[in-house]
Amino acid sequence: MPTLPAALQDISRALTPGHPSWPGDPEFVLHPRARMAAGDSVNTGELVLSTHTGTHVDAPWHYADAAEKLDAVPLSHYVGRCLVIRVQGSGEPARVGVDALAGLLDQLPSRVLLHTGQPAHWATFPEDFTALHPDLIAELARRGVTLIGTDSPSVDPLTSKTLAAHAACFAAGILILEGLNLSSVQDGEYDLMCLPMPLASGTDAAGNYIGVDGAPARAVLLPAGTLAALESAQMPTEKEVEALSGLGE
């Protein structure tokens, strides 16, 4: 069975005690519960967090009330070839514009991750971060991009009321991945594996409908071509298919 290469890079933010949340969201807390040292049979903890804590995906329903909730978004959108590029913002508040794509091919991988310069760890919430200009999003869509990732906590500025970048993503059919840790990643092509928590919409015990607007995610990068090689290595040969179906000798 093929194994993942040692070059795997974790680009998720570590949810350490005190990890800051978006202003107004619940604080991230990991409570100790059962402890073997106290006589319990196991060690357990209780987790409290927002759906937009640390590295997370935004479901379209997060910013468009008639759009898909997270459990309706195919997981395949978050897995595959991606391009990591370092970018700089301009203006006030700072936004990344179309000029960030200068020199890149007219057809890009389906997933583009933007390294704006955020550090690996947030001691406090980074209120002064670099967001994305709607024109950049439209141009990325024209070049074939269907998912945008950023190391910033949002594609829009902290104080935005119109959420123009989110709206541009919705109009272009682009999914959003925020809060990445790209501090040690070099520019270039990779294979992305991003697995959001499998939260599902439904009703709670009181009968209230709960929709899923996003979820924390574990995201890793692999050398470009790794996923295709793994898939190819796992494909059975024609003789193996015949044997499994009872057609072979």
trRosetta pair geometry for C-beta under 8 A, 3 or more apart (Angstrom, degrees):
i j d omega theta_ij theta_ji phi_ij phi_ji
1 234 7.8 32 -141 -99 70 95
2 229 7.4 175 -154 125 157 88
2 230 5.0 -164 96 -125 146 75
2 233 4.5 85 -44 96 134 150
2 234 6.7 -96 16 -53 115 89
4 8 5.5 30 151 -56 120 133
4 222 6.8 -103 -156 -109 98 125
4 226 7.4 52 -141 174 70 134
4 230 7.9 -4 -89 -84 62 139
5 8 6.3 153 79 -36 67 79
5 222 6.6 115 41 -153 104 96
5 223 6.2 -10 57 12 153 114
5 226 6.2 -111 5 -120 117 130
7 222 7.0 98 92 -151 92 55
7 223 5.2 43 90 -39 142 104
8 220 5.5 1 -175 176 98 129
8 221 7.3 154 -158 79 50 49
8 222 5.7 -19 -104 -94 72 76
9 184 7.2 -154 -155 93 124 103
9 185 6.2 127 140 -96 155 95
9 190 7.8 -66 40 -140 118 151
9 220 6.3 154 79 -163 46 73
9 221 4.4 -11 59 56 103 99
9 222 7.9 -170 22 -69 74 32
10 181 7.6 15 122 68 73 123
10 218 7.7 -48 -146 -170 96 88
10 219 7.7 114 -164 86 55 54
10 220 5.3 -38 -102 -103 50 89
11 55 7.4 131 118 -114 68 149
11 113 7.7 1 157 -164 161 158
11 180 5.1 1 151 -168 107 100
11 181 5.2 -171 -169 65 53 72
11 182 5.9 25 -149 -80 116 61
11 185 6.3 12 -100 -52 118 138
11 219 5.0 -54 73 104 92 102
11 220 6.4 151 15 -112 81 29
11 221 5.7 58 -21 -17 124 101
12 54 7.1 48 179 148 83 120
12 55 4.3 -119 -140 30 70 155
12 180 7.6 -67 -97 -136 33 57
12 181 6.3 3 93 18 14 112
12 217 7.0 -142 -110 103 112 64
12 218 5.1 -47 -60 -137 154 52
12 219 5.1 142 -65 37 83 73
12 220 7.4 -38 -16 -60 98 65
13 19 7.4 126 136 -146 116 131
13 54 4.1 -150 72 -159 117 101
13 55 4.9 162 14 -27 86 91
13 120 7.6 162 -121 179 75 56
13 121 7.6 133 -153 -108 94 46
13 122 7.3 -1 -155 8 140 102
13 179 5.8 -71 -4 159 133 99
13 180 7.5 177 -35 -164 90 16
13 181 5.0 143 -77 -46 64 112
14 19 7.8 -155 107 -86 58 130
14 54 8.0 -139 72 -137 16 141
14 121 7.2 -26 50 -101 103 92
14 181 7.9 28 -8 -47 69 159
15 19 5.0 -83 -150 -8 59 161
15 28 6.2 -130 -164 179 105 145
15 30 7.5 115 127 -41 110 125
15 49 7.5 -31 -151 -99 143 148
15 53 6.8 47 -114 143 121 118
15 54 5.3 -89 -80 -42 91 153
15 216 7.6 6 -62 -152 138 149
16 19 5.5 126 56 -57 59 96
16 121 7.3 3 18 -139 136 113
17 30 6.7 -101 -92 39 77 105
18 28 7.7 41 127 75 5 101
18 123 7.9 -1 126 -156 120 56
19 28 4.6 -23 69 66 96 151
19 53 7.0 81 113 -175 125 104
19 54 6.2 -12 166 -67 143 105
19 122 7.0 74 -154 71 71 98
20 28 7.7 55 94 16 2 114
20 122 5.4 -92 33 125 112 117
20 123 7.6 51 -24 119 117 24
20 124 5.6 81 -62 -164 150 31
20 125 3.9 -148 147 -59 140 76
21 25 4.3 -125 155 83 121 109
21 26 6.5 -121 -158 84 175 41
21 27 5.6 -150 4 -115 130 37
21 28 5.6 158 -57 -23 103 86
21 49 7.5 -175 -96 -151 121 71
21 50 5.5 112 -152 6 124 126
21 52 7.9 100 -160 88 85 81
21 53 5.9 -45 -111 -107 90 86
21 125 7.1 -43 72 -82 28 124
22 25 4.4 67 63 -2 86 128
22 50 6.6 -92 32 81 100 165
22 52 5.7 2 -7 102 134 121
22 125 7.0 127 -109 -139 28 139
22 153 6.4 162 -88 164 91 133
22 154 7.7 78 -112 -49 124 117
23 125 6.4 -179 -48 92 81 167
23 127 7.7 35 -30 -96 127 103
23 158 7.5 58 19 -166 122 113
25 50 3.8 -13 180 -68 127 153
25 52 6.5 -119 -105 62 159 101
25 53 7.5 -169 134 -73 143 79
26 48 6.1 -103 148 157 132 99
26 49 6.6 174 91 -152 110 17
26 50 5.3 162 45 -58 84 83
27 48 7.3 37 84 109 66 113
28 48 7.1 165 -149 92 32 69
28 49 4.8 26 -116 -108 78 94
28 50 7.5 -77 -69 13 79 80
28 53 5.3 116 -84 -144 116 135
28 54 7.6 63 -87 -29 154 101
29 46 8.0 -2 114 101 95 85
29 47 7.6 158 88 -155 59 37
29 48 4.4 8 54 53 97 110
29 49 7.5 -165 31 -62 54 68
30 45 5.3 8 179 169 89 137
30 46 7.4 155 -161 76 44 47
30 47 5.7 -8 -109 -104 73 68
30 48 7.8 -156 -71 28 34 69
31 45 6.1 155 78 -167 50 76
31 46 4.1 -12 58 57 109 100
31 47 7.8 -144 24 -62 76 26
31 48 7.2 50 -14 -5 103 105
32 35 6.3 21 171 -61 117 113
32 45 5.8 -50 -109 -109 36 84
33 44 4.4 -40 70 93 117 93
33 45 5.6 171 6 -110 94 23
33 46 5.2 101 -54 -27 117 93
34 38 7.8 -147 -169 60 50 113
34 40 3.8 -174 -171 170 97 164
34 41 7.5 -25 172 48 138 58
34 42 5.6 49 109 80 137 72
34 43 6.2 -166 98 -132 82 24
34 44 4.4 49 36 26 99 99
35 38 4.2 69 78 11 103 107
35 40 5.5 106 59 27 33 121
35 43 5.8 32 -119 -115 47 79
36 39 7.6 161 -170 22 34 6
36 40 5.7 -91 -82 72 38 76
36 41 7.1 -9 -105 163 83 10
36 42 6.6 -30 -64 -152 95 8
36 43 5.5 -59 -11 -53 94 85
40 43 7.3 123 88 -80 122 41
40 44 7.9 -96 141 13 151 94
49 53 4.3 -51 -179 -20 116 159
49 216 6.8 7 123 -34 143 136
50 53 4.9 137 59 -47 77 89
51 56 6.8 125 148 -161 56 141
51 199 7.2 -74 -121 20 112 169
51 212 7.1 172 -133 -160 148 71
51 213 5.8 118 93 68 153 84
51 214 4.5 127 139 76 109 81
51 215 5.5 -53 -159 -87 90 41
51 216 7.2 -139 -161 -23 40 69
52 56 5.0 -174 -138 85 45 159
52 58 7.4 26 -106 -87 107 81
52 62 7.9 105 -72 -137 120 140
52 178 7.4 5 -158 72 95 128
52 179 7.9 146 176 -21 71 140
52 214 5.4 42 -76 91 80 144
52 216 8.0 157 -127 -66 10 68
53 56 6.3 108 55 -52 41 133
53 216 5.2 -27 68 -77 89 116
54 179 5.3 147 159 152 34 142
54 216 5.8 42 61 -131 101 108
55 177 7.7 7 -172 178 83 90
55 178 7.5 -179 -144 95 44 47
55 179 4.6 -154 -91 103 39 99
55 180 5.7 68 -118 -94 105 43
55 181 6.9 -72 -64 -9 121 84
55 216 6.6 77 79 -159 63 73
55 217 5.5 -93 126 66 93 79
55 218 7.4 90 91 -102 132 25
55 219 5.7 -127 169 12 142 113
56 177 7.7 -176 96 -152 33 57
56 178 6.0 -17 65 64 76 87
56 179 5.7 39 18 36 77 133
56 196 7.5 68 -155 -122 58 98
56 214 5.5 63 158 157 115 116
56 215 6.2 -169 -152 98 92 30
56 216 4.8 -58 -93 -99 93 42
56 217 5.7 136 -121 5 33 88
57 70 7.0 117 97 -125 115 113
57 73 8.0 -151 144 86 140 156
57 78 6.9 -61 -87 -96 145 134
57 175 7.0 -9 -161 169 108 110
57 176 6.8 136 -161 89 61 61
57 177 5.4 -30 -101 -102 74 70
57 178 7.7 143 -106 19 24 74
57 194 7.1 118 -63 146 117 126
57 196 4.7 -67 22 -81 128 130
57 214 5.6 -168 93 -152 57 83
57 215 6.0 3 49 53 92 73
57 217 5.3 66 -19 -35 94 138
58 62 4.5 -98 -166 41 92 154
58 63 6.8 22 169 -9 131 108
58 166 7.3 -93 145 -127 161 107
58 175 7.5 173 70 -172 77 68
58 176 4.1 -1 42 74 115 116
58 177 7.8 -143 14 -73 77 27
58 178 6.6 49 -26 -3 103 115
58 213 7.3 -26 -155 155 65 76
58 214 4.8 -34 -114 -97 40 122
59 62 5.3 127 63 -22 66 95
59 67 7.6 165 143 112 81 108
59 68 6.4 -118 -179 107 99 76
59 69 5.4 28 157 -163 153 37
59 70 3.8 -105 -73 -66 132 72
59 73 6.1 -150 -127 -19 87 134
59 212 6.1 95 -14 114 156 78
59 213 5.4 -147 48 -167 108 31
59 214 5.3 -147 2 -72 80 54
59 215 7.8 55 -35 -5 103 83
60 63 7.0 -83 -168 51 45 79
60 64 5.4 -32 164 45 86 113
60 67 3.4 -109 128 149 110 136
60 68 4.8 65 45 49 119 79
60 69 8.0 -97 59 -67 76 21
60 73 7.4 145 0 -75 95 119
60 170 5.9 114 -147 -114 98 93
60 175 7.5 -80 -54 -107 86 72
61 64 6.6 -86 -112 69 29 65
61 65 7.0 51 -154 -131 71 26
61 67 5.0 -157 -73 80 52 85
61 68 6.1 -112 -36 95 93 32
61 69 4.5 -2 -5 -88 151 60
61 70 7.4 -95 32 -28 114 62
61 211 5.9 -109 146 154 153 129
61 212 7.5 94 60 83 136 49
61 213 5.3 -116 96 -112 94 68
62 166 7.6 -107 101 -154 99 133
62 213 4.0 108 -89 180 76 97
62 214 5.2 34 -73 -40 136 107
63 67 7.6 5 71 30 60 146
63 163 5.7 -147 -143 143 124 148
63 166 4.0 -125 -150 159 169 131
63 167 6.8 -127 150 -67 124 56
63 169 7.8 70 67 65 145 110
63 170 6.2 -138 96 -47 108 130
64 67 3.7 68 87 -17 110 125
64 167 7.9 119 -70 -115 101 62
64 170 4.8 128 -40 -136 138 150
67 170 6.4 -94 -82 -138 151 115
68 72 4.2 -131 -159 86 102 120
68 73 5.6 123 129 -62 134 81
69 72 5.5 87 58 9 66 105
69 73 7.9 -127 104 -16 35 90
69 201 5.0 45 120 -49 160 135
69 211 4.8 -124 -108 -169 136 95
69 212 5.0 100 173 56 107 75
69 213 7.1 -64 -136 -77 80 40
70 73 5.7 -54 -156 20 41 114
70 196 6.5 -116 -170 122 128 154
70 199 6.1 44 78 71 140 96
70 201 7.8 149 46 -39 77 93
70 212 4.1 -77 31 116 111 115
70 213 7.0 18 -30 85 105 4
70 214 6.3 149 -69 -97 128 19
70 215 5.7 102 -158 -12 166 110
71 198 7.7 71 -106 -171 92 66
71 199 7.0 -115 -57 98 100 57
71 200 4.7 71 -88 -123 151 64
71 201 5.5 -136 26 2 129 86
71 212 5.7 88 -17 40 92 138
73 77 6.2 -70 170 31 97 140
73 175 6.9 106 -156 -109 139 134
74 77 5.5 112 79 -17 82 94
75 78 6.0 -62 -171 37 55 106
75 79 6.7 28 142 -5 80 115
75 195 7.3 19 -156 -122 116 69
75 196 7.9 -144 -118 33 85 91
76 79 5.8 -75 -144 48 41 101
76 80 7.3 46 177 -33 72 117
77 146 6.6 -109 -148 125 98 118
77 147 6.0 139 164 -61 91 126
77 175 5.6 91 149 0 135 155
78 147 6.9 144 -99 -120 52 162
78 175 7.5 -90 -73 112 80 152
78 177 7.3 121 -127 -77 98 130
78 192 7.1 -104 169 124 57 110
78 193 7.6 61 130 -166 85 33
78 194 3.9 -104 176 72 110 99
78 195 7.0 155 111 -74 136 34
78 196 6.9 -173 -60 -14 172 93
78 217 7.5 -122 -163 -152 149 147
79 191 8.0 17 -175 174 67 90
79 192 6.6 -152 -130 98 33 73
79 193 5.3 24 -120 -116 90 61
79 194 6.9 -151 -68 34 60 65
79 227 7.1 147 167 -123 97 156
80 109 7.7 -178 126 -179 95 108
80 110 6.1 12 100 55 132 124
80 111 6.4 139 79 -3 89 125
80 191 6.7 -82 -179 -148 20 78
80 192 6.4 -8 60 52 41 86
80 227 6.8 -112 -113 66 44 161
81 109 4.4 -124 122 -143 100 127
81 110 6.7 97 71 27 85 87
81 111 6.8 164 97 35 48 98
81 189 6.4 -9 -167 -169 97 106
81 190 7.6 156 -151 88 52 36
81 191 6.0 -45 -91 -102 47 64
81 192 7.5 50 151 12 6 85
81 224 6.4 50 -129 -139 92 94
81 227 8.0 -132 -55 40 65 125
82 109 5.5 179 -121 113 21 141
82 110 7.6 -68 -91 70 62 65
82 111 3.7 -51 -103 93 95 108
82 112 6.6 176 -164 -82 82 23
82 113 5.7 48 160 -13 129 103
82 147 7.8 -61 -107 81 110 113
82 149 7.5 11 -159 16 143 128
82 189 7.1 159 85 -151 41 60
82 190 5.6 -21 64 67 90 82
82 191 7.1 111 16 -139 84 17
82 192 4.1 46 -10 -25 135 120
82 221 7.5 -100 61 -118 122 98
83 104 7.9 101 157 -146 156 130
83 108 5.8 -87 13 -170 147 103
83 109 4.8 154 -23 31 96 116
83 111 7.3 161 19 93 63 60
83 112 5.1 -17 64 -114 94 74
83 113 7.1 -173 89 27 44 72
83 188 7.4 -114 -145 141 66 21
83 189 5.5 -32 -98 -96 70 68
83 190 7.9 152 -95 22 24 71
84 112 7.9 156 -87 -164 27 54
84 113 4.7 -22 -104 71 73 107
84 115 6.2 48 180 -28 95 113
84 182 6.5 174 -153 -145 123 127
84 185 5.4 -86 176 138 164 126
84 186 7.4 108 90 98 130 38
84 187 5.6 -150 101 -130 84 43
84 188 6.2 2 52 49 94 47
84 189 7.9 -180 16 -86 74 20
84 190 6.3 28 -13 6 111 117
84 221 7.5 -13 -41 -110 135 151
85 100 7.1 125 123 161 130 102
85 104 7.3 -40 -93 -80 153 136
85 112 6.8 -16 14 -168 109 100
85 113 7.5 150 22 79 61 57
85 114 6.3 -23 69 -113 82 59
85 115 6.8 -159 96 22 32 90
85 187 5.5 48 -115 -135 46 107
86 115 4.6 -44 -100 76 61 111
86 117 7.7 69 -154 -60 95 78
86 187 5.7 -81 -6 -68 89 114
87 96 4.6 30 147 -129 136 133
87 100 4.2 16 -132 -143 110 136
87 114 5.0 -24 15 -161 133 101
87 115 6.7 138 16 64 74 54
87 116 5.8 -34 72 -94 90 66
87 130 7.6 -176 102 132 98 146
88 96 7.1 138 84 -108 24 85
88 100 7.2 178 40 -99 56 102
88 116 7.6 124 -104 -145 31 68
88 117 7.8 42 -102 -23 68 127
88 130 7.5 -116 -163 -128 35 157
89 94 3.3 94 114 165 132 98
89 95 5.2 136 -149 55 109 11
89 96 5.0 -74 -89 -60 77 59
89 97 7.9 112 -137 -12 56 74
89 116 6.6 21 -25 -147 105 114
89 130 3.7 -172 -19 -141 137 111
89 131 7.1 79 -117 43 146 49
90 94 6.4 76 -3 -139 5 77
90 95 7.1 -48 58 58 53 61
90 97 6.6 -37 39 -4 105 117
91 94 6.1 144 67 -113 66 38
91 95 5.7 -16 57 26 124 90
93 128 7.8 -152 -142 -143 103 64
93 131 6.3 52 115 15 118 117
93 157 4.1 104 70 -111 157 140
93 158 7.7 178 -119 24 163 79
93 159 7.5 155 -37 38 142 100
94 128 7.9 66 16 176 115 77
94 129 7.8 -122 65 128 111 30
94 130 4.6 -59 112 -112 116 76
94 131 6.9 138 92 24 61 70
95 130 6.9 149 -106 -170 21 73
95 131 5.0 -34 -106 80 78 83
95 132 6.1 70 -161 -180 88 7
95 133 4.3 101 144 -58 127 82
95 136 7.8 -167 156 0 97 131
95 157 7.5 -71 -72 -50 94 101
95 165 7.9 -167 -139 -67 116 126
96 100 5.1 6 -177 -33 102 151
96 114 6.3 -143 24 -170 175 147
96 116 6.8 -113 -53 -100 125 107
96 130 6.1 71 -40 158 91 114
96 131 7.4 -145 10 102 78 36
96 132 5.2 -29 51 -114 98 63
96 133 6.3 -136 81 4 46 87
96 136 5.6 41 109 -70 84 172
97 100 6.3 144 72 -11 48 93
97 133 4.7 20 -99 20 63 148
97 135 6.4 11 -151 73 78 115
97 136 5.6 -162 -159 -58 25 109
98 101 6.0 -51 -176 26 58 111
98 133 7.3 -81 -28 79 68 128
98 135 5.3 -66 -41 126 110 107
98 136 5.3 -159 -71 -91 54 65
98 139 5.0 95 -122 -7 104 160
99 102 5.6 -5 -171 -28 59 114
100 114 7.6 27 154 -132 153 116
100 136 6.5 23 36 -127 118 127
101 104 4.9 -81 -171 36 72 125
101 136 7.4 158 -23 -142 113 85
101 139 6.3 -147 13 126 158 132
101 140 7.4 -165 -78 -77 139 74
101 143 7.5 -171 -157 -23 146 159
104 108 6.5 15 155 -86 124 111
104 143 7.8 36 115 -157 116 161
105 108 6.1 153 74 -76 93 62
105 143 7.6 129 103 -161 70 120
106 143 6.0 -147 172 -121 43 95
107 143 6.0 -180 -116 -169 27 75
107 144 5.4 40 -153 1 73 140
108 112 6.0 9 147 -68 140 119
108 140 7.1 -55 50 -149 146 73
108 143 4.5 47 8 137 102 118
108 144 5.7 179 54 62 65 98
108 145 5.6 -4 82 -61 120 95
109 112 6.8 144 71 -67 88 70
109 144 7.7 -151 125 105 8 113
109 145 7.6 50 91 -101 51 76
109 189 6.4 134 -37 -128 143 102
110 144 6.4 -80 -93 143 57 90
110 145 6.3 130 -166 -134 33 41
110 146 4.8 -17 -172 27 94 102
110 147 6.5 48 138 20 82 91
111 145 7.0 114 -96 -148 15 83
111 146 7.1 -46 -71 62 62 73
111 147 4.3 -11 -113 68 85 109
111 148 7.9 -174 -155 -77 58 24
111 149 6.9 31 179 -8 97 108
111 192 5.5 -88 105 24 156 146
112 140 6.0 -117 33 -147 147 127
112 145 5.1 -35 -1 -125 114 134
112 147 7.5 166 28 90 57 62
112 148 5.8 -15 69 -115 89 65
112 149 7.1 -166 99 30 43 76
113 148 7.9 144 -94 -170 36 46
113 149 3.9 -19 -111 72 79 115
113 150 7.3 -180 -161 -72 60 30
113 151 8.0 69 174 -40 94 79
113 177 7.5 -46 -106 81 89 123
113 180 6.3 -33 -157 49 117 175
113 182 6.4 165 147 -88 119 138
113 185 7.9 -17 108 110 136 157
113 192 7.4 149 -40 -88 126 136
114 132 7.3 124 43 -86 167 114
114 148 6.9 5 -8 -173 111 92
114 149 6.8 176 18 89 67 57
114 150 4.8 -13 62 -105 102 77
114 151 7.3 -125 96 6 64 78
115 151 5.8 43 -130 -8 52 129
115 182 4.1 -128 -105 117 98 141
115 185 6.6 -157 -83 73 137 106
115 187 7.5 -119 23 -81 135 78
116 129 7.0 84 106 -178 144 86
116 130 4.0 -161 -169 60 139 128
116 150 6.3 23 -13 -165 118 97
116 151 5.6 -153 33 55 84 99
116 152 5.4 10 37 -43 147 102
117 130 7.2 71 36 5 99 133
117 151 7.5 176 42 76 25 136
118 122 7.8 -22 -178 -70 110 100
118 126 6.4 -140 -129 10 106 175
118 129 6.6 10 -84 -132 112 112
118 151 4.0 -163 38 132 118 111
118 152 6.0 171 -45 -79 135 49
118 181 7.8 -104 100 -117 106 50
118 182 7.5 79 55 42 90 87
118 183 7.1 -95 94 -67 60 94
119 122 7.2 146 71 -71 96 56
119 183 5.8 38 -158 -94 37 139
120 181 5.2 55 -137 -156 67 115
120 183 4.2 -91 -59 25 83 150
120 184 7.2 25 -80 -21 123 97
122 125 6.5 43 167 -105 131 31
122 126 5.8 -100 -124 -27 117 97
125 153 7.2 1 -162 -40 89 164
126 129 4.8 78 124 -61 111 109
126 152 7.5 -120 93 -141 129 69
126 153 6.4 162 58 -12 96 116
127 158 5.2 -5 -157 -51 72 169
128 158 8.0 -60 -72 -4 31 133
129 152 4.2 139 156 -139 130 105
129 153 6.2 136 23 21 167 85
129 154 7.5 120 80 42 133 75
129 157 7.9 172 68 -127 75 57
129 158 7.2 105 32 -42 94 100
130 152 5.7 -133 65 -71 63 138
131 152 6.5 -152 -87 128 47 164
131 154 6.6 -16 -111 101 98 83
131 155 6.0 84 -160 162 81 35
131 156 5.3 30 -148 -154 137 16
131 157 4.7 -93 -21 -55 148 61
131 160 7.5 113 -124 -33 168 137
131 165 6.1 -152 169 -19 106 154
132 136 5.4 -115 -173 70 92 130
132 137 6.1 89 139 -51 126 98
132 148 7.2 33 -84 157 171 149
132 150 6.8 -130 -42 -71 117 147
132 155 4.6 -33 25 -166 116 88
132 156 7.6 -59 44 -69 76 43
132 165 4.6 110 74 -135 92 139
133 136 4.7 99 64 -3 84 102
133 137 7.5 -154 96 -4 49 84
133 165 7.2 -145 -166 -90 4 102
134 137 5.5 -54 -153 35 41 114
134 138 6.4 42 152 -20 71 103
134 164 4.9 -79 -51 148 123 103
134 165 5.8 -141 -74 -94 68 52
134 167 7.3 -19 -111 75 123 89
134 168 3.8 173 -140 -61 88 147
135 138 5.7 -51 -148 35 35 112
135 139 6.4 32 154 -17 66 106
136 139 5.8 -60 -150 39 30 109
136 140 6.3 32 153 -20 66 105
137 140 5.7 -52 -146 35 31 111
137 141 6.5 34 153 -19 63 104
137 148 6.8 -70 -118 -38 88 159
137 155 7.7 66 -76 177 127 137
137 165 6.1 146 -35 -152 141 73
137 168 4.1 111 78 124 142 124
137 169 5.7 -92 -160 -68 141 65
137 172 6.0 -169 148 10 96 150
137 174 6.3 -148 -167 41 100 155
138 141 5.7 -54 -153 34 31 113
138 142 6.6 34 149 -21 63 103
138 168 6.1 -85 -48 -167 81 116
138 171 8.0 -17 -93 92 89 117
138 172 6.2 -162 -107 -76 50 132
139 142 5.4 -48 -150 32 37 115
139 143 6.5 26 153 -11 65 107
140 143 5.8 -63 -150 43 33 105
140 145 4.0 -38 162 42 93 144
140 148 6.3 70 119 -82 162 114
140 172 7.7 81 78 151 84 160
140 174 7.0 61 99 -104 115 152
141 144 7.9 123 -176 -9 30 8
141 145 6.0 -85 -82 62 35 84
141 146 7.9 79 -121 -85 71 46
141 172 3.6 -112 -81 -167 155 128
141 173 7.1 112 -135 51 121 80
141 174 5.8 -107 -83 -49 100 118
145 148 6.5 59 153 -67 129 81
145 174 6.4 24 117 -117 90 119
146 173 6.6 -38 -135 121 84 91
146 174 5.9 -162 -160 -116 33 62
146 175 6.6 31 147 13 72 91
147 174 6.5 165 -90 -167 23 76
147 175 4.5 -19 -109 65 83 98
147 176 7.6 -165 -155 -65 68 17
147 177 6.3 38 175 -8 106 111
148 155 6.8 69 106 -100 129 135
148 169 6.7 -113 28 -110 124 118
148 174 5.6 34 -7 164 101 127
148 175 7.5 177 26 84 62 49
148 176 6.0 -15 67 -112 88 60
148 177 7.1 -168 97 32 42 78
149 176 7.9 133 -93 -170 43 44
149 177 3.8 -24 -104 77 87 112
149 178 7.4 -163 -152 -69 59 29
149 180 5.4 57 165 -34 112 141
149 192 7.8 179 -19 -131 151 153
149 194 7.8 -168 -90 -72 135 154
149 219 7.7 140 -136 -158 147 163
150 154 7.9 -12 78 105 135 14
150 155 6.0 143 8 -87 146 73
150 177 7.4 154 19 90 57 65
150 178 5.7 -6 60 -120 91 64
150 179 7.9 47 89 -15 71 29
150 180 6.5 173 101 20 24 106
151 179 7.2 22 -162 -165 38 15
151 180 4.6 -79 -92 72 62 82
151 181 6.6 91 -132 -101 103 19
151 182 4.6 -108 -66 20 127 104
151 183 7.5 124 -144 -48 151 68
152 155 7.3 127 80 -82 119 34
152 178 6.7 -56 89 -153 63 92
152 179 7.5 -59 105 -72 28 43
153 178 5.9 57 -176 161 29 118
153 179 5.3 38 -114 -80 56 89
154 157 7.6 -117 89 -11 119 2
154 158 7.1 136 40 -83 135 51
154 178 5.8 14 -93 -142 33 149
155 165 4.1 -146 131 126 102 135
155 166 6.2 141 69 -63 116 65
155 169 6.8 75 84 -35 167 134
155 176 5.9 -99 -19 -137 133 126
155 178 6.7 -112 -32 -89 77 113
156 160 4.2 -92 163 43 116 155
156 163 5.0 -87 -56 -130 167 59
156 164 6.7 133 -113 42 112 63
156 165 4.6 -170 -72 36 77 110
156 166 5.8 -48 -31 -19 125 95
157 160 4.6 120 61 -37 80 100
160 163 5.6 123 125 -73 120 46
160 164 6.9 -114 -162 9 134 81
160 165 7.9 -16 -178 15 176 96
162 167 7.3 -53 151 -7 81 138
163 166 4.1 -23 165 37 107 121
163 167 5.8 118 108 -25 81 91
164 167 5.6 -56 -146 39 31 113
164 168 6.2 35 154 -23 66 104
165 168 5.5 -49 -146 34 33 113
165 169 6.6 37 152 -20 63 101
166 169 5.7 -54 -153 33 33 112
166 170 6.5 32 150 -18 65 104
166 176 7.1 -34 -118 -48 75 158
167 170 5.6 -53 -150 35 34 112
167 171 6.3 34 153 -19 66 106
168 171 5.7 -52 -145 37 32 112
168 172 6.2 17 159 -7 65 113
168 174 7.9 -5 120 40 72 124
169 172 6.0 -68 -143 47 27 101
169 174 4.3 -98 -150 74 78 99
169 175 7.3 115 176 -89 119 5
169 176 5.5 25 -178 -56 168 106
170 173 7.7 35 -176 -69 28 30
170 174 7.9 -80 -45 47 20 70
177 180 6.6 51 133 -52 101 110
177 194 6.1 -50 -121 -157 144 166
177 217 7.1 -66 -140 52 100 151
177 219 7.0 99 -176 -84 135 150
180 219 6.3 -59 -118 74 96 149
181 184 7.9 13 143 18 92 87
182 185 4.5 -68 -160 35 73 123
185 221 6.6 90 -123 16 126 159
188 224 7.6 -113 144 -26 98 125
189 224 4.3 36 119 -78 100 145
190 221 4.1 -9 164 -165 153 108
190 222 6.3 136 -178 63 91 41
190 223 6.8 -85 -133 -126 72 17
190 224 5.5 -111 -113 -61 20 76
191 221 7.0 134 69 -162 49 57
191 222 4.3 -26 64 65 105 99
191 223 7.0 14 13 83 99 31
191 224 5.9 141 -33 -115 77 39
191 225 7.0 -131 -42 22 119 23
191 226 5.0 -128 25 46 144 96
191 227 4.6 171 -159 -11 149 108
191 228 8.0 -153 -91 -6 138 78
192 219 6.8 -18 -165 -163 95 98
192 220 7.7 152 -154 81 50 44
192 221 6.1 -28 -98 -103 60 68
192 222 7.9 -160 -66 23 17 79
193 219 7.1 164 89 -149 52 50
193 220 5.2 -8 61 59 98 89
193 221 7.9 -179 23 -85 74 22
193 222 6.8 47 -8 -11 108 111
193 227 7.6 155 -65 -80 101 122
194 217 5.3 28 -179 160 90 138
194 218 7.4 176 -149 88 49 44
194 219 4.1 -2 -107 -107 87 92
194 220 7.9 179 -76 23 51 52
195 217 6.1 160 78 -158 38 87
195 218 5.4 -10 57 58 93 90
195 219 7.7 178 20 -79 58 49
196 199 7.6 -71 143 16 105 90
196 214 7.8 -121 -145 -179 136 54
196 215 4.1 98 -179 79 108 118
196 216 7.2 141 -148 87 69 32
196 217 4.3 -49 -91 -91 58 102
197 215 4.2 -139 48 178 89 125
197 216 5.6 44 -15 63 118 76
197 217 7.0 -126 -12 -84 66 52
198 215 7.9 105 -36 -170 12 170
199 212 4.5 154 112 -123 110 136
199 215 4.9 -179 11 -91 119 127
200 212 6.6 -89 -147 -29 7 140
201 209 7.5 14 179 -179 97 86
201 210 6.2 -170 -149 97 59 65
201 211 4.8 2 -121 -123 117 50
201 212 5.2 -119 -62 -3 78 89
202 209 7.6 -140 135 -145 21 60
202 210 6.0 -4 65 54 54 96
203 207 5.5 -12 -180 -150 128 34
203 208 6.3 150 -153 71 76 32
203 209 5.6 -44 -94 -94 76 49
203 210 6.7 148 -112 9 21 85
204 207 7.2 -49 69 18 64 17
204 208 5.0 -4 36 55 106 89
204 210 5.6 81 -40 -31 94 123
212 215 6.6 -1 -178 -50 115 104
222 226 3.9 -89 142 45 127 152
222 227 6.7 124 71 -40 141 82
223 226 5.1 108 65 -44 74 111
225 228 5.4 -59 -158 43 56 112
225 229 5.8 57 147 -25 81 106
226 229 5.7 -61 -150 37 30 111
226 230 6.3 29 155 -19 67 106
227 230 5.7 -52 -147 36 32 111
227 231 6.3 33 154 -19 65 106
228 231 5.7 -54 -147 37 31 112
228 232 6.2 30 154 -19 65 107
229 232 5.7 -55 -146 38 30 110
229 233 6.2 29 156 -20 65 108
230 233 5.8 -56 -145 37 29 110
230 234 6.3 17 159 -12 64 111
231 234 6.1 -66 -148 41 27 104
231 235 6.7 42 152 -40 63 98
232 235 5.8 -42 -154 8 34 117
236 240 3.8 -126 -174 94 106 128
236 241 5.2 136 108 -56 123 76
236 244 7.0 -14 -178 -8 168 138
237 240 4.7 98 52 5 74 103
237 241 7.1 -133 97 -6 40 85
238 241 5.7 -52 -151 33 33 113
238 242 6.5 33 152 -18 65 105
239 242 5.6 -53 -149 36 34 112
239 243 6.3 35 153 -20 66 105
239 248 6.1 81 -166 -109 68 143
240 243 5.6 -52 -147 36 32 112
240 244 6.3 31 155 -18 65 106
241 244 5.9 -57 -148 37 29 109
241 245 6.2 15 158 -9 65 113
242 245 6.0 -65 -144 45 28 102
242 247 4.3 -90 -158 78 80 100
242 248 3.7 103 119 -54 103 96
243 246 7.8 44 -179 -67 28 21
243 247 7.7 -84 -55 56 21 65
243 248 4.0 -38 -74 39 61 139
245 248 7.8 100 56 -7 78 82
